Amino acid sequence: MPLLRQNNRLKQHGIWNWSLPAWAGRFEDGRTYNACPSAGICAKTCYARNGTYRIPAVLARHEANLRHTLDDLNGWKAAMLDELDHPKFTGAWVRVHDSGDFHSAAYLLAWLDIARSTPETGFYCYTKELALFREHVEPDPPPNFRWVYSYGGTQDGDLDPERDRVADVFPDEQAIQDAGWHSQAESDLLAVLGPAPVGIPANHIPRFTRLQNGRRWSDWQADTDADRAHRRPRPGPDT
């Protein structure tokens, strides 16, 4: 069974994708998992927690992918390298995670090794794992590996739009234009190859739209963080 697939949107641009389950869940053996350790408000309105991604067979496949990386990382890496050796990936792009994120340093390092071993293939990702990338990617990234930091995670406060390539989810295309950002709606590759900062129009899923309530994800996350800080008990005189 192939590891890399093409969803309808990415296939239009010849992009292959690798999928993990979105956010957290439980395997059939009872183990719990979190494939998006730094997810914040994004977990509430993630497109990959809706629609076809929740079809039992699809979710089972994504969970099998995650188990492979958790239980046999070296075996998974070897299988991925073997698959990428096919000529169809020469000159192609792979989106690392159309759902899920880099759940550990070891897993991230495995992807960096894969990229360095397949220089004729391009790799890109959205990620909220800012600390991992600061430590393991930014000092010496593979030339064929590109990334964009997406707002809506627990590490938003450490992002610097003047330094970092960032993406934010807006209510719609008009809001992106009004903010002077650059939409990636025409092609997902614009997130890493086009002008920055990057705006992503929200998926029009009614219950998610109500939750977002006209906000950008960065503003929603900032409001959530501020509210959490306000409600946190203050140390008393004896603590």
C-alpha positions as CSV (number, residue, x, y, z in Angstrom):
1,M,0.0,0.0,0.0
2,P,1.5,3.4,-1.0
3,L,2.4,5.8,1.8
4,L,1.9,9.0,-0.3
5,R,-1.4,9.9,-1.8
6,Q,-3.0,12.9,-3.6
7,N,-6.2,14.5,-2.3
8,N,-8.4,16.3,-4.8
9,R,-7.1,19.8,-4.2
10,L,-3.4,19.0,-4.2
11,K,-3.6,16.6,-7.1
12,Q,-4.6,19.5,-9.4
13,H,-1.0,20.9,-8.8
14,G,0.8,17.5,-8.9
15,I,1.4,17.6,-5.1
16,W,1.6,14.4,-3.1
17,N,0.7,14.3,0.6
18,W,1.4,12.4,3.7
19,S,-1.3,12.3,6.3
20,L,-1.6,11.7,10.0
21,P,-4.7,11.9,12.1
22,A,-5.6,15.5,13.1
23,W,-4.9,16.3,16.7
24,A,-5.6,13.7,19.4
25,G,-7.3,10.3,19.6
26,R,-7.1,6.7,20.8
27,F,-5.8,3.7,18.9
28,E,-7.7,0.5,18.9
29,D,-5.2,-1.0,21.3
30,G,-6.1,1.7,23.9
31,R,-3.1,3.9,23.5
32,T,-3.8,7.6,23.3
33,Y,-2.0,9.9,20.8
34,N,-1.5,13.5,20.0
35,A,-0.3,14.1,16.4
36,C,-0.5,17.9,16.9
37,P,1.3,18.6,20.2
38,S,1.2,22.4,19.8
39,A,-2.4,22.8,18.5
40,G,-4.3,25.6,20.0
41,I,-7.6,27.0,18.8
42,C,-6.9,25.3,15.4
43,A,-8.1,22.0,16.9
44,K,-11.6,23.5,17.2
45,T,-11.9,24.3,13.5
46,C,-9.4,22.1,11.7
47,Y,-10.7,21.0,8.3
48,A,-9.2,17.5,8.9
49,R,-11.6,17.0,11.8
50,N,-14.5,17.1,9.5
51,G,-15.9,15.5,6.3
52,T,-13.9,12.7,4.5
53,Y,-11.1,12.8,7.1
54,R,-13.5,11.4,9.6
55,I,-14.7,8.5,7.5
56,P,-13.7,5.4,9.5
57,A,-11.6,3.9,6.8
58,V,-9.8,7.2,6.2
59,L,-9.1,7.8,9.8
60,A,-7.9,4.2,10.3
61,R,-5.4,4.7,7.5
62,H,-4.1,7.9,9.0
63,E,-3.8,6.3,12.4
64,A,-1.9,3.4,10.9
65,N,0.5,6.0,9.4
66,L,1.0,7.5,12.8
67,R,1.5,4.1,14.5
68,H,4.1,3.2,11.9
69,T,6.1,6.4,12.8
70,L,5.7,5.7,16.5
71,D,6.4,2.0,16.6
72,D,9.0,1.6,13.9
73,L,10.4,4.9,12.9
74,N,13.4,3.5,11.1
75,G,11.2,1.0,9.2
76,W,8.9,3.8,8.2
77,K,11.7,6.0,7.0
78,A,13.1,3.1,4.9
79,A,9.7,2.5,3.4
80,M,9.3,6.2,2.6
81,L,12.7,6.4,0.9
82,D,11.9,3.3,-1.1
83,E,8.7,4.8,-2.3
84,L,10.3,8.2,-3.2
85,D,12.8,6.4,-5.3
86,H,10.1,6.1,-8.0
87,P,10.7,8.4,-11.0
88,K,7.3,10.0,-10.6
89,F,8.6,11.9,-7.6
90,T,11.5,13.5,-9.5
91,G,10.6,17.2,-9.8
92,A,7.4,16.6,-7.7
93,W,6.4,18.2,-4.4
94,V,5.3,16.4,-1.2
95,R,3.2,18.2,1.4
96,V,4.3,16.7,4.7
97,H,1.0,16.6,6.6
98,D,-2.2,17.7,5.0
99,S,-3.3,16.7,8.5
100,G,-1.2,16.2,11.6
101,D,2.1,17.8,12.5
102,F,5.6,16.9,13.7
103,H,4.9,15.0,16.9
104,S,8.5,14.5,18.1
105,A,12.0,15.6,17.4
106,A,13.0,12.1,16.2
107,Y,10.1,12.2,13.7
108,L,11.1,15.6,12.4
109,L,14.7,14.6,12.0
110,A,13.6,11.5,10.0
111,W,11.9,13.8,7.6
112,L,14.9,16.0,7.3
113,D,17.0,12.9,6.5
114,I,14.5,11.9,3.9
115,A,14.6,15.3,2.2
116,R,18.4,15.3,2.1
117,S,18.4,11.8,0.6
118,T,16.0,12.8,-2.2
119,P,17.2,16.1,-3.4
120,E,15.2,15.9,-6.7
121,T,11.9,16.0,-4.8
122,G,10.5,19.1,-3.0
123,F,9.0,18.9,0.5
124,Y,7.0,21.5,2.3
125,C,4.8,21.8,5.4
126,Y,2.7,24.0,7.6
127,T,3.6,23.6,11.2
128,K,2.9,24.9,14.7
129,E,6.0,23.2,16.1
130,L,8.0,26.4,16.3
131,A,10.5,25.3,19.1
132,L,11.3,22.1,17.2
133,F,12.0,24.0,14.0
134,R,14.1,26.7,15.7
135,E,16.3,23.9,17.1
136,H,16.5,21.3,14.4
137,V,15.6,23.0,11.0
138,E,16.4,26.7,11.0
139,P,20.2,26.3,11.6
140,D,20.7,24.0,8.5
141,P,17.6,23.2,6.5
142,P,17.8,20.9,3.5
143,P,17.6,23.1,0.3
144,N,14.5,21.2,-0.9
145,F,12.6,21.5,2.4
146,R,10.4,24.6,2.9
147,W,8.0,25.5,5.7
148,V,5.5,28.1,6.9
149,Y,4.6,28.7,10.6
150,S,0.8,28.7,10.9
151,Y,-1.0,30.7,13.6
152,G,-3.5,29.1,15.9
153,G,-1.1,27.2,18.1
154,T,0.2,27.3,21.7
155,Q,3.5,28.8,20.5
156,D,2.0,31.7,18.6
157,G,3.5,34.2,21.1
158,D,7.0,33.3,19.9
159,L,6.3,34.0,16.2
160,D,7.9,37.1,14.6
161,P,6.3,38.0,11.3
162,E,9.4,40.2,10.6
163,R,11.6,37.1,10.8
164,D,9.4,34.1,10.2
165,R,7.3,33.1,7.2
166,V,3.8,32.9,8.7
167,A,0.3,31.9,7.6
168,D,-3.0,32.9,9.2
169,V,-6.5,31.7,8.6
170,F,-8.9,34.5,7.7
171,P,-12.7,34.5,7.6
172,D,-12.6,34.9,3.8
173,E,-10.7,36.2,0.8
174,Q,-11.8,39.8,1.3
175,A,-10.4,39.8,4.9
176,I,-7.0,38.6,3.5
177,Q,-7.0,41.5,0.9
178,D,-8.0,44.0,3.5
179,A,-5.1,43.0,5.7
180,G,-2.6,43.3,2.9
181,W,-1.7,39.6,3.1
182,H,-1.3,37.2,0.2
183,S,-3.8,34.4,-0.5
184,Q,-2.6,30.8,-1.2
185,A,-6.1,29.8,-2.6
186,E,-4.8,29.5,-6.2
187,S,-2.2,26.9,-5.2
188,D,-1.2,25.4,-1.9
189,L,2.5,25.9,-2.9
190,L,2.0,29.6,-2.6
191,A,2.2,29.1,1.1
192,V,6.0,28.4,0.8
193,L,6.8,29.8,-2.7
194,G,4.7,32.9,-3.0
195,P,4.8,36.3,-1.4
196,A,4.4,36.5,2.4
197,P,2.7,36.8,4.8
198,V,0.3,34.1,3.7
199,G,-3.5,34.3,4.2
200,I,-5.7,31.2,4.1
201,P,-9.4,31.6,3.6
202,A,-11.4,29.6,6.2
203,N,-13.3,26.5,5.1
204,H,-17.0,27.3,5.0
205,I,-18.2,24.6,7.4
206,P,-21.1,26.2,9.3
207,R,-20.2,25.0,12.8
208,F,-16.6,26.1,12.3
209,T,-17.6,29.4,10.9
210,R,-19.7,30.1,14.0
211,L,-16.8,29.3,16.3
212,Q,-14.3,31.5,14.4
213,N,-16.9,34.3,14.6
214,G,-15.2,36.5,12.0
215,R,-11.8,36.4,13.6
216,R,-8.4,35.6,12.2
217,W,-6.9,32.6,13.9
218,S,-4.0,34.7,15.3
219,D,-6.5,37.0,17.0
220,W,-8.6,34.2,18.3
221,Q,-5.5,32.4,19.7
222,A,-4.3,35.7,21.3
223,D,-7.7,36.2,22.9
224,T,-7.7,32.7,24.2
225,D,-4.2,33.0,25.7
226,A,-5.1,36.3,27.3
227,D,-8.3,34.8,28.8
228,R,-6.4,31.8,30.1
229,A,-3.7,34.1,31.7
230,H,-6.4,36.2,33.3
231,R,-8.1,33.2,34.8
232,R,-4.9,31.6,36.1
233,P,-4.8,31.7,39.9
234,R,-2.2,34.2,41.2
235,P,0.3,33.1,43.7
236,G,-0.7,33.9,47.3
237,P,1.7,35.4,49.9
238,D,2.7,31.9,51.2
239,T,3.5,30.4,47.8
